[in-house]
Amino acid sequence: MKRVRLVALIVQRVLITAAVFFAAIVLIYFTAIDPKERYSSCDRLCNRADWPRICRFQLVIEKRTLFRDGSRTLRGITGNTTSQRDSMESPSFSYYTVNGRYVGPTLTVCEHDFLVVDVENRVAGESIALHWTGQSQRRTPFMDGVPMITQCPIASYTRFQYKFQVDKAGTQLYHGFAGGERTRGLLGALVVRSPSEQRSIDVIPSTESVWIVTEHDGQLGVNGERYWQESIPGNATTRGHRIRLLYVSSCRYWLEVEHHRLTVLALDGNLLEPALVDRVLLHDGLRMDLVLHISPGILKPDYEIRFTPMDRDESCYQRSVFRLQYESHSEGVLHGPESIEHNLSQPAAEWIALDLVGEARPSATQPGERILHLTDLHGDQFPKDLRSYDTRLELIISSQVVEEFGGPFDDEMYHETVHSVNGFTFAFPSVLMLREPASTELRPQLCGPRSVPRKCHPMTARCECVHVAHLEAGQRVEMVLINADPANDYTYQLHGHTLFVVGAAVGHRNDPRKISRSFDRPPARDTIVVQRDSVLVVRFVASNTGLWLLRDIGATQWSRGLDVVLHVGSPQYPTAGTFSIPTDFPACRHFVGPRHFLI
């Protein structure tokens, strides 16, 4: 009898073990744990019950040059060949391609997926790095894509693998770190879907498009095309059509769509309380989710998508017009929605424009037009404890013109504009800062509120150093940006954290402490504009340990001196935290050989 029970027990345990293994195999087969799944498409409906997938992509970066023909016009930028006659003339436009295209492919994943991207640099004589805008890189700050701060730049004809978990849903962006790379094709959309968005089908339409608006040799282009046309499904007229808009240009444009109204759903990947407007003022680095609503009773074959420059400045481009058409255009299919205010919290209003920069100039608006500002928008992510703060940073942005003798001739006078923040002109370190924070070579290069390099004499016009501001992990920070430059606006992006604009004032001599703060659910952002001769007050929680760049994205190269590294962690151990740098991670430093030689 005991023997029978023992056999039955063994059989029972074997069956249970086999069932567990079978269930695990089925689970692995139908989720992304199988390594084979990393090559499958990650563009799918997201489900909280699904395991994260491994989404692998390859990006090959190249650089090409267009030549003008006799009529002073350019060939299509998507073409890869030029005639022999064209090649004999002077180059007119250099641009970057990603996988053979001007503007890279859209990478679509779900929130919490693991993104693995192999980047191959085939640009001769140029090192590059890719930054993943909007991603916090909470456990992988060494994948943030800042050369000499978090990684060594990717040298020509070498590869670098970015590998991190995507933790921020929304419309995001990947791009070359240098401003000239970003505005000339080395960029693409990173669309991160979320299960929560899929449950909001009444507010967020099921159909969507990605518009990447960039500079295109003297005018704007969309998705890498100068003569671009958008076709959207005819059934989008009933619920609207979602536009994931990414804007990269130094000039500001008003966006409007003929006979359409625009519902603003999100800024910088963060959802908002929907706002209905007629047109939107775009600034550099902006990521925005919009819904197009066609006006009732309007029936046309196509519509104009208009980009009108805010300024009449000659340095900005002229007005650009593109075409929008609905598929299945017919009397019975194309019609306006019964009410374009469907599921919106505010009623329709006449002539409303959204200005995300600041006070729009009178010439940029129409008579009687009502302006909706950034402070009028509301989000749902503002932490209540940010009504007070633990530490305060005050950063004064300034520029001055320096006259010196030099150049190719000793007696030649030249002028140079020197930019600085708190008197420091940012320069990149000579060693990988995140990996060697205590390097004896790095320490003399650092500067900040309590340290000034010996090479910086008070009488000199320039103090070049690695400008670092120290923050304790978990601190609530109020950062005041004071633009003392009366001629230029500056666009900043904070890596690894989310900002909330709580105050602003015109006039850089205003006392920042007397500027009123607004805590009425300000929208979460990571890219902000500091207008000329003004003060901007932002708050954030320094919750992410590491070295994070407060980046002036208007620089054509790596930097023009206006960047600041925010070191979040312990002052003695900047890399201490919830991450560890891989042991085989590349290091970059000088090689000078031995000091003495035996001959």
C-alpha positions as CSV (number, residue, x, y, z in Angstrom):
1,M,0.0,0.0,0.0
2,K,2.8,2.4,0.9
3,R,4.5,1.5,-2.4
4,V,1.4,2.4,-4.3
5,R,1.1,5.7,-2.5
6,L,4.8,6.5,-3.2
7,V,4.4,5.8,-6.9
8,A,1.2,7.9,-7.0
9,L,3.0,10.8,-5.2
10,I,5.9,10.5,-7.7
11,V,3.6,10.5,-10.7
12,Q,1.7,13.4,-9.2
13,R,4.8,15.5,-8.8
14,V,6.1,14.6,-12.2
15,L,2.8,15.7,-13.8
16,I,2.8,19.0,-11.8
17,T,6.4,19.7,-12.9
18,A,5.6,18.8,-16.5
19,A,2.5,21.1,-16.4
20,V,4.6,24.0,-15.0
21,F,7.2,23.5,-17.7
22,F,4.5,23.3,-20.4
23,A,2.9,26.5,-19.1
24,A,6.3,28.2,-19.1
25,I,7.0,27.1,-22.6
26,V,3.6,28.3,-23.8
27,L,4.1,31.7,-22.0
28,I,7.6,32.1,-23.5
29,Y,6.4,31.2,-26.9
30,F,3.6,33.8,-26.9
31,T,5.6,36.6,-25.4
32,A,8.8,38.4,-26.2
33,I,11.1,36.3,-23.9
34,D,12.1,34.2,-26.8
35,P,15.2,35.8,-28.2
36,K,13.8,35.3,-31.7
37,E,11.1,37.8,-30.9
38,R,13.6,40.7,-30.8
39,Y,13.6,40.7,-34.6
40,S,9.8,40.8,-34.9
41,S,7.8,44.0,-35.1
42,C,7.2,45.8,-31.8
43,D,4.4,48.0,-33.4
44,R,1.4,46.3,-31.7
45,L,-1.5,46.9,-29.3
46,C,0.0,47.2,-25.8
47,N,-1.3,45.2,-22.9
48,R,-0.3,45.4,-19.3
49,A,-0.4,41.7,-19.0
50,D,2.2,41.1,-21.7
51,W,5.8,40.7,-20.9
52,P,8.1,43.4,-22.4
53,R,9.6,42.6,-25.7
54,I,13.2,43.0,-26.9
55,C,12.9,45.4,-29.8
56,R,16.1,45.5,-31.9
57,F,16.9,47.9,-34.7
58,Q,19.9,48.9,-36.8
59,L,20.6,52.5,-37.8
60,V,23.3,53.2,-40.4
61,I,24.4,56.9,-40.4
62,E,25.9,58.4,-43.6
63,K,26.5,61.9,-45.0
64,R,25.9,63.1,-48.5
65,T,26.0,66.4,-50.4
66,L,23.6,67.9,-52.9
67,F,24.8,70.1,-55.8
68,R,22.9,72.9,-57.5
69,D,22.2,72.7,-61.2
70,G,22.1,75.6,-63.7
71,S,18.7,76.7,-62.6
72,R,19.8,77.1,-58.9
73,T,17.3,74.4,-57.8
74,L,18.1,71.3,-55.8
75,R,17.5,67.7,-56.7
76,G,15.2,65.6,-54.6
77,I,16.9,64.9,-51.3
78,T,15.7,61.3,-51.2
79,G,17.8,60.5,-54.3
80,N,21.2,59.0,-53.9
81,T,22.9,59.9,-57.1
82,T,24.1,63.2,-58.7
83,S,25.1,63.8,-62.3
84,Q,28.7,64.4,-63.3
85,R,28.0,68.0,-64.2
86,D,26.5,68.6,-60.8
87,S,29.5,67.1,-59.1
88,M,31.8,69.7,-60.8
89,E,30.0,72.6,-59.1
90,S,30.4,73.8,-55.5
91,P,28.4,71.9,-52.9
92,S,25.2,73.6,-51.8
93,F,23.7,71.4,-49.1
94,S,25.2,68.6,-46.9
95,Y,22.8,66.3,-45.1
96,Y,22.8,63.1,-43.1
97,T,20.9,59.9,-43.9
98,V,19.7,57.2,-41.6
99,N,19.3,53.8,-43.4
100,G,19.6,55.7,-46.7
101,R,16.9,58.2,-46.0
102,Y,16.8,61.9,-45.0
103,V,15.1,61.6,-41.6
104,G,15.3,58.2,-40.0
105,P,12.7,55.5,-39.6
106,T,10.1,55.7,-36.9
107,L,10.8,53.2,-34.1
108,T,7.5,52.1,-32.5
109,V,7.5,50.2,-29.2
110,C,5.4,49.7,-26.1
111,E,6.1,51.2,-22.7
112,H,8.6,49.1,-20.7
113,D,9.9,47.3,-23.8
114,F,13.7,46.9,-24.1
115,L,15.1,48.9,-27.0
116,V,18.3,47.6,-28.6
117,V,19.7,49.8,-31.4
118,D,22.9,49.1,-33.2
119,V,24.2,52.4,-34.6
120,E,26.9,52.3,-37.3
121,N,28.7,55.5,-38.1
122,R,29.7,55.6,-41.8
123,V,30.5,59.4,-41.8
124,A,34.1,59.9,-42.6
125,G,36.0,62.2,-40.2
126,E,33.0,62.8,-37.8
127,S,32.2,61.3,-34.5
128,I,28.5,61.1,-33.5
129,A,26.3,60.2,-30.6
130,L,22.5,59.7,-30.4
131,H,20.3,61.1,-27.7
132,W,16.9,59.6,-26.9
133,T,14.8,62.6,-26.0
134,G,12.1,61.9,-23.3
135,Q,13.6,58.8,-21.9
136,S,14.8,59.0,-18.3
137,Q,17.5,56.4,-18.6
138,R,16.9,55.7,-14.9
139,R,19.1,52.7,-14.6
140,T,21.2,53.3,-17.7
141,P,22.5,56.9,-17.7
142,F,25.5,55.7,-19.8
143,M,23.0,55.3,-22.7
144,D,21.9,59.0,-22.7
145,G,24.0,59.8,-25.7
146,V,26.1,62.8,-24.4
147,P,29.6,62.6,-25.8
148,M,32.4,62.7,-23.2
149,I,29.8,62.9,-20.4
150,T,28.0,59.6,-20.6
151,Q,29.7,57.9,-23.5
152,C,32.6,58.1,-25.9
153,P,31.5,59.5,-29.3
154,I,31.0,56.9,-31.9
155,A,34.1,57.2,-34.2
156,S,33.9,56.9,-38.0
157,Y,33.3,53.3,-39.3
158,T,32.6,51.9,-35.8
159,R,29.4,50.7,-34.1
160,F,27.8,51.4,-30.7
161,Q,24.9,49.6,-29.2
162,Y,22.3,51.5,-27.2
163,K,20.3,49.2,-24.9
164,F,17.8,50.5,-22.3
165,Q,14.3,50.0,-21.1
166,V,11.8,52.5,-22.5
167,D,10.0,54.0,-19.5
168,K,8.3,57.1,-20.9
169,A,5.3,56.7,-23.2
170,G,4.3,59.3,-25.8
171,T,5.8,60.9,-28.9
172,Q,9.5,61.0,-28.4
173,L,12.6,61.7,-30.6
174,Y,16.0,60.3,-31.2
175,H,18.6,62.5,-32.9
176,G,22.3,63.3,-33.3
177,F,23.7,65.2,-30.4
178,A,25.2,68.1,-32.4
179,G,22.6,70.7,-33.5
180,G,23.8,70.6,-37.1
181,E,23.2,66.9,-37.2
182,R,19.8,67.2,-35.7
183,T,18.6,69.8,-38.1
184,R,20.0,68.1,-41.2
185,G,18.4,64.7,-41.2
186,L,20.0,62.8,-38.3
187,L,16.8,62.3,-36.4
188,G,13.7,60.1,-36.2
189,A,10.6,59.5,-34.2
190,L,10.4,57.2,-31.2
191,V,6.7,56.3,-30.7
192,V,6.1,54.7,-27.3
193,R,2.6,53.3,-27.0
194,S,0.8,52.9,-23.7
195,P,-2.1,50.6,-22.6
196,S,-3.7,53.6,-20.9
197,E,-4.0,55.5,-24.2
198,Q,-5.8,52.6,-25.8
199,R,-8.6,52.8,-23.3
200,S,-9.1,56.5,-24.1
201,I,-10.5,55.8,-27.6
202,D,-13.3,58.4,-27.2
203,V,-10.7,61.2,-26.8
204,I,-7.7,59.8,-28.7
205,P,-8.5,58.6,-32.3
206,S,-7.4,55.2,-33.5
207,T,-5.9,56.5,-36.7
208,E,-2.6,58.5,-36.5
209,S,0.3,59.9,-38.5
210,V,3.8,61.1,-37.7
211,W,4.9,64.5,-38.9
212,I,8.6,65.2,-38.5
213,V,9.1,68.9,-39.5
214,T,12.7,69.8,-40.2
215,E,14.7,72.4,-42.1
216,H,15.2,71.5,-45.8
217,D,17.8,73.7,-47.5
218,G,16.1,77.1,-47.0
219,Q,12.6,76.0,-46.2
220,L,10.6,73.5,-44.2
221,G,10.2,69.8,-45.1
222,V,8.0,67.1,-43.6
223,N,9.2,63.6,-43.1
224,G,12.2,64.3,-45.3
225,E,10.2,65.6,-48.3
226,R,9.9,69.2,-49.6
227,Y,6.8,68.5,-51.6
228,W,5.0,66.4,-49.0
229,Q,1.3,65.4,-49.0
230,E,-0.6,63.7,-46.3
231,S,-3.4,61.1,-47.0
232,I,-5.5,60.0,-44.0
233,P,-8.4,57.6,-43.9
234,G,-11.8,58.9,-44.8
235,N,-13.4,57.5,-41.6
236,A,-11.1,59.9,-39.6
237,T,-13.6,62.7,-40.3
238,T,-16.0,61.4,-37.7
239,R,-13.6,61.1,-34.7
240,G,-10.6,63.1,-35.9
241,H,-7.1,62.1,-36.8
242,R,-4.2,62.0,-34.4
243,I,-0.9,63.8,-35.5
244,R,2.3,63.0,-33.7
245,L,4.2,66.2,-34.5
246,L,8.0,66.6,-34.0
247,Y,9.4,70.0,-34.8
248,V,13.1,70.7,-35.3
249,S,14.0,74.1,-36.6
250,S,15.6,77.3,-35.3
251,C,12.7,79.4,-36.7
252,R,9.3,79.6,-35.1
253,Y,6.2,78.9,-37.2
254,W,2.5,79.0,-36.8
255,L,0.9,75.7,-37.8
256,E,-2.7,75.7,-39.1
257,V,-4.7,73.4,-41.3
258,E,-7.3,74.8,-43.7
259,H,-10.9,74.3,-42.4
260,H,-9.7,72.3,-39.5
261,R,-9.4,72.8,-35.7
262,L,-6.7,71.3,-33.6
263,T,-7.1,69.6,-30.2
264,V,-3.8,69.6,-28.2
265,L,-3.5,66.3,-26.4
266,A,0.1,66.1,-25.2
267,L,3.3,68.1,-24.9
268,D,6.8,66.4,-24.9
269,G,5.0,63.0,-24.5
270,N,3.0,64.2,-21.4
271,L,-0.8,64.1,-21.7
272,L,-2.8,67.3,-21.1
273,E,-6.3,68.4,-20.4
274,P,-7.4,68.7,-24.1
275,A,-7.4,72.2,-25.5
276,L,-9.1,73.3,-28.8
277,V,-7.3,75.8,-30.9
278,D,-7.1,77.1,-34.5
279,R,-3.3,77.2,-34.8
280,V,-0.2,76.5,-32.8
281,L,3.1,78.3,-32.5
282,L,6.0,75.8,-32.9
283,H,9.4,76.1,-31.4
284,D,12.6,74.0,-31.7
285,G,12.5,70.6,-30.0
286,L,8.7,70.6,-29.6
287,R,6.9,67.2,-29.5
288,M,3.1,67.6,-29.6
289,D,0.1,65.3,-30.1
290,L,-2.7,66.9,-32.0
291,V,-6.1,65.8,-33.2
292,L,-7.4,67.2,-36.5
293,H,-11.1,68.0,-36.7
294,I,-12.6,69.0,-40.0
295,S,-15.2,71.8,-39.9
296,P,-18.8,70.7,-40.5
297,G,-20.2,71.3,-44.0
298,I,-16.8,71.7,-45.7
299,L,-16.2,69.3,-48.6
300,K,-13.1,69.7,-50.7
301,P,-10.7,67.4,-52.5
302,D,-7.8,68.5,-50.4
303,Y,-6.8,71.1,-47.8
304,E,-3.7,73.2,-47.1
305,I,-1.3,72.6,-44.2
306,R,0.3,76.0,-43.6
307,F,3.5,76.8,-41.8
308,T,3.8,80.6,-41.4
309,P,6.9,82.2,-39.9
310,M,6.2,84.2,-36.7
311,D,8.9,86.7,-37.5
312,R,9.5,88.5,-40.8
313,D,13.2,88.1,-40.1
314,E,15.2,87.4,-43.3
315,S,17.1,84.6,-41.5
316,C,13.9,82.6,-41.2
317,Y,12.4,80.7,-44.0
318,Q,9.4,81.6,-46.1
319,R,5.9,80.3,-45.7
320,S,5.5,76.6,-46.5
321,V,2.3,74.9,-47.7
322,F,1.7,71.2,-47.9
323,R,-1.4,69.2,-48.9
324,L,-3.9,67.2,-46.8
325,Q,-6.5,64.9,-48.4
326,Y,-8.9,62.2,-47.1
327,E,-9.0,58.8,-48.7
328,S,-12.4,57.7,-50.1
329,H,-13.3,61.3,-50.8
330,S,-17.0,61.2,-51.8
331,E,-20.3,62.9,-50.8
332,G,-21.3,59.9,-48.8
333,V,-18.1,59.3,-46.9
334,L,-16.5,62.7,-46.2
335,H,-18.4,64.8,-43.7
336,G,-17.7,66.8,-40.7
337,P,-18.3,65.5,-37.2
338,E,-21.5,66.4,-35.5
339,S,-19.6,68.3,-32.9
340,I,-15.9,69.0,-32.9
341,E,-16.1,69.6,-29.1
342,H,-16.8,65.9,-28.6
343,N,-15.4,64.9,-25.2
344,L,-13.6,68.2,-24.8
345,S,-13.7,70.1,-21.5
346,Q,-14.0,73.6,-23.2
347,P,-16.4,74.8,-25.9
348,A,-15.2,76.0,-29.3
349,A,-14.0,79.6,-29.4
350,E,-13.3,81.9,-32.3
351,W,-9.7,82.7,-33.3
352,I,-7.8,80.9,-30.6
353,A,-4.1,80.4,-31.0
354,L,-1.7,78.4,-28.8
355,D,1.6,80.1,-28.0
356,L,4.0,77.8,-26.1
357,V,6.9,80.2,-26.1
358,G,5.7,83.4,-24.3
359,E,3.9,86.6,-25.2
360,A,3.5,86.6,-29.0
361,R,4.4,89.7,-30.9
362,P,1.4,91.8,-32.0
363,S,2.4,91.4,-35.7
364,A,2.2,87.6,-35.3
365,T,-1.5,87.5,-34.3
366,Q,-4.7,88.5,-36.0
367,P,-6.9,91.4,-34.7
368,G,-9.2,90.2,-32.0
369,E,-7.4,86.8,-31.7
370,R,-7.3,85.2,-28.3
371,I,-4.0,83.7,-27.3
372,L,-3.7,80.5,-25.2
373,H,-0.4,80.4,-23.4
374,L,1.6,77.5,-21.8
375,T,0.4,78.6,-18.4
376,D,-3.2,78.2,-19.5
377,L,-2.7,74.5,-20.2
378,H,-3.1,71.8,-17.4
379,G,-1.5,68.5,-16.9
380,D,-1.9,65.8,-14.3
381,Q,1.6,65.0,-13.2
382,F,2.6,67.9,-11.0
383,P,3.7,66.6,-7.6
384,K,2.1,68.5,-4.7
385,D,5.3,68.6,-2.7
386,L,6.9,70.8,-5.4
387,R,5.0,73.7,-4.0
388,S,8.1,74.1,-1.9
389,Y,11.7,73.3,-2.6
390,D,14.9,72.1,-0.9
391,T,17.5,73.8,-3.1
392,R,17.7,76.6,-5.6
393,L,19.8,77.0,-8.7
394,E,20.2,80.4,-10.4
395,L,21.7,80.4,-13.9
396,I,22.4,83.6,-15.7
397,I,22.7,83.3,-19.5
398,S,24.8,86.0,-21.1
399,S,26.9,86.7,-24.2
400,Q,29.5,89.3,-25.1
401,V,31.4,90.3,-28.2
402,V,35.2,90.0,-27.8
403,E,37.6,91.9,-29.9
404,E,41.1,90.5,-30.3
405,F,44.1,90.6,-32.6
406,G,44.9,87.3,-34.3
407,G,43.6,85.2,-37.1
408,P,45.7,84.4,-40.1
409,F,47.6,87.7,-39.7
410,D,48.9,89.0,-36.5
411,D,47.6,92.5,-37.0
412,E,44.1,91.5,-37.9
413,M,41.2,92.4,-35.6
414,Y,38.4,89.8,-35.3
415,H,35.2,89.7,-33.3
416,E,33.9,86.6,-31.5
417,T,30.7,86.1,-29.5
418,V,31.4,84.4,-26.2
419,H,28.5,82.7,-24.4
420,S,28.5,81.8,-20.8
421,V,26.3,80.7,-17.9
422,N,27.2,82.4,-14.5
423,G,30.5,83.4,-16.2
424,F,31.5,79.9,-17.3
425,T,31.8,78.9,-20.9
426,F,31.0,75.1,-21.1
427,A,33.7,72.9,-22.5
428,F,33.6,69.1,-22.7
429,P,36.0,67.1,-20.5
430,S,39.0,65.1,-21.8
431,V,38.0,61.9,-20.1
432,L,34.6,60.0,-19.9
433,M,33.1,61.9,-17.0
434,L,30.5,59.3,-15.9
435,R,33.1,56.5,-15.7
436,E,36.0,58.5,-14.2
437,P,34.3,61.0,-11.8
438,A,37.3,61.1,-9.5
439,S,40.0,61.3,-12.2
440,T,42.9,63.6,-11.3
441,E,42.9,64.7,-14.9
442,L,39.2,65.7,-14.7
443,R,39.3,67.6,-11.4
444,P,41.1,70.7,-12.7
445,Q,38.7,71.0,-15.6
446,L,35.6,71.3,-13.3
447,C,33.9,74.6,-12.3
448,G,30.8,75.6,-10.4
449,P,29.5,77.8,-7.7
450,R,32.4,76.9,-5.3
451,S,35.2,76.1,-7.7
452,V,36.9,78.1,-10.4
453,P,39.8,76.7,-12.5
454,R,43.2,78.3,-12.0
455,K,43.4,79.1,-15.7
456,C,40.3,81.4,-15.4
457,H,41.7,84.8,-14.5
458,P,39.1,87.5,-13.5
459,M,40.4,89.8,-16.2
460,T,39.9,87.3,-19.1
461,A,36.8,87.3,-21.2
462,R,36.4,83.6,-21.4
463,C,36.5,80.9,-18.7
464,E,36.2,77.5,-20.4
465,C,35.5,74.6,-18.1
466,V,33.1,71.7,-17.4
467,H,30.3,73.6,-15.6
468,V,28.7,71.3,-13.0
469,A,25.9,72.0,-10.5
470,H,25.6,69.4,-7.6
471,L,22.2,68.2,-6.4
472,E,21.4,65.6,-3.8
473,A,19.3,62.7,-5.0
474,G,15.6,63.2,-4.2
475,Q,15.9,67.0,-3.7
476,R,13.1,69.3,-4.8
477,V,14.8,71.9,-7.0
478,E,13.8,75.3,-8.1
479,M,15.9,76.4,-11.1
480,V,15.8,80.0,-12.2
481,L,17.0,80.7,-15.8
482,I,17.8,84.4,-16.3
483,N,18.4,85.4,-19.9
484,A,20.5,88.6,-19.8
485,D,21.0,88.5,-23.6
486,P,18.7,91.2,-25.1
487,A,18.9,89.8,-28.6
488,N,18.5,86.1,-28.5
489,D,16.1,83.4,-27.1
490,Y,17.5,80.1,-26.0
491,T,15.8,76.7,-26.0
492,Y,16.9,74.3,-23.3
493,Q,16.3,70.6,-22.7
494,L,16.9,68.8,-19.4
495,H,18.0,65.2,-19.8
496,G,16.7,62.5,-17.4
497,H,14.1,64.6,-15.7
498,T,10.7,66.4,-16.1
499,L,10.3,70.1,-15.7
500,F,7.3,72.2,-14.6
501,V,7.3,75.9,-15.5
502,V,5.9,77.7,-12.5
503,G,6.8,81.4,-13.2
504,A,8.0,83.8,-15.8
505,A,8.7,87.6,-16.1
506,V,10.0,90.0,-18.7
507,G,13.1,91.8,-17.8
508,H,16.2,89.9,-16.5
509,R,16.8,92.4,-13.7
510,N,13.6,91.3,-11.9
511,D,14.1,89.7,-8.5
512,P,13.3,86.0,-9.1
513,R,12.0,85.6,-5.6
514,K,9.3,88.2,-6.2
515,I,8.0,86.5,-9.4
516,S,4.6,84.9,-8.7
517,R,4.5,81.1,-8.9
518,S,1.6,79.2,-10.4
519,F,1.0,75.7,-9.1
520,D,-2.4,75.1,-10.9
521,R,-1.4,71.8,-12.6
522,P,1.3,73.1,-14.9
523,P,2.1,70.8,-17.8
524,A,5.1,68.5,-17.6
525,R,7.9,69.3,-20.1
526,D,11.5,68.6,-20.8
527,T,12.1,71.3,-23.4
528,I,11.6,75.0,-22.6
529,V,12.3,78.4,-24.2
530,V,14.0,81.1,-22.2
531,Q,13.1,84.4,-24.0
532,R,15.5,87.3,-24.4
533,D,15.7,89.6,-21.5
534,S,13.4,87.5,-19.3
535,V,13.4,85.2,-16.3
536,L,11.9,81.7,-16.3
537,V,11.3,79.7,-13.1
538,V,11.0,75.9,-13.2
539,R,10.8,73.1,-10.6
540,F,11.6,69.4,-10.7
541,V,12.5,66.5,-8.5
542,A,16.1,65.3,-8.8
543,S,15.0,61.7,-8.6
544,N,17.4,60.2,-11.2
545,T,21.0,59.6,-10.1
546,G,23.7,60.4,-12.6
547,L,25.1,63.2,-14.7
548,W,22.4,65.0,-16.7
549,L,22.9,67.7,-19.2
550,L,20.9,70.9,-19.2
551,R,21.4,71.3,-22.9
552,D,21.3,74.4,-25.1
553,I,19.8,72.7,-28.2
554,G,20.3,75.7,-30.5
555,A,24.1,75.0,-30.8
556,T,25.1,73.9,-34.3
557,Q,28.0,71.8,-32.9
558,W,28.3,70.0,-29.6
559,S,28.1,73.2,-27.5
560,R,28.5,77.0,-27.8
561,G,29.2,77.3,-24.1
562,L,25.7,77.5,-22.6
563,D,25.4,73.9,-21.2
564,V,25.4,72.8,-17.6
565,V,25.9,69.3,-16.1
566,L,23.5,68.5,-13.3
567,H,25.2,66.0,-11.0
568,V,22.6,64.2,-9.0
569,G,24.0,62.0,-6.3
570,S,26.6,62.2,-3.6
571,P,29.2,64.9,-4.2
572,Q,32.0,62.4,-3.4
573,Y,30.6,59.6,-5.5
574,P,28.7,61.0,-8.5
575,T,28.1,57.5,-10.0
576,A,26.8,55.9,-6.8
577,G,23.1,54.9,-7.2
578,T,20.9,52.3,-8.7
579,F,23.0,51.6,-11.8
580,S,26.4,50.2,-12.6
581,I,28.5,50.9,-15.7
582,P,29.3,47.7,-17.7
583,T,32.9,46.6,-17.2
584,D,33.5,46.5,-20.9
585,F,32.0,50.0,-21.6
586,P,34.3,52.0,-23.8
587,A,36.6,54.6,-22.2
588,C,38.0,57.7,-23.9
589,R,41.0,59.6,-22.7
590,H,44.4,61.0,-23.8
591,F,47.3,58.8,-24.9
592,V,50.6,60.6,-24.5
593,G,53.0,57.7,-24.0
594,P,55.7,57.6,-21.3
595,R,57.2,60.8,-20.0
596,H,60.8,59.7,-20.4
597,F,62.4,57.6,-23.1
598,L,65.6,55.6,-23.0
599,I,67.6,55.9,-26.2
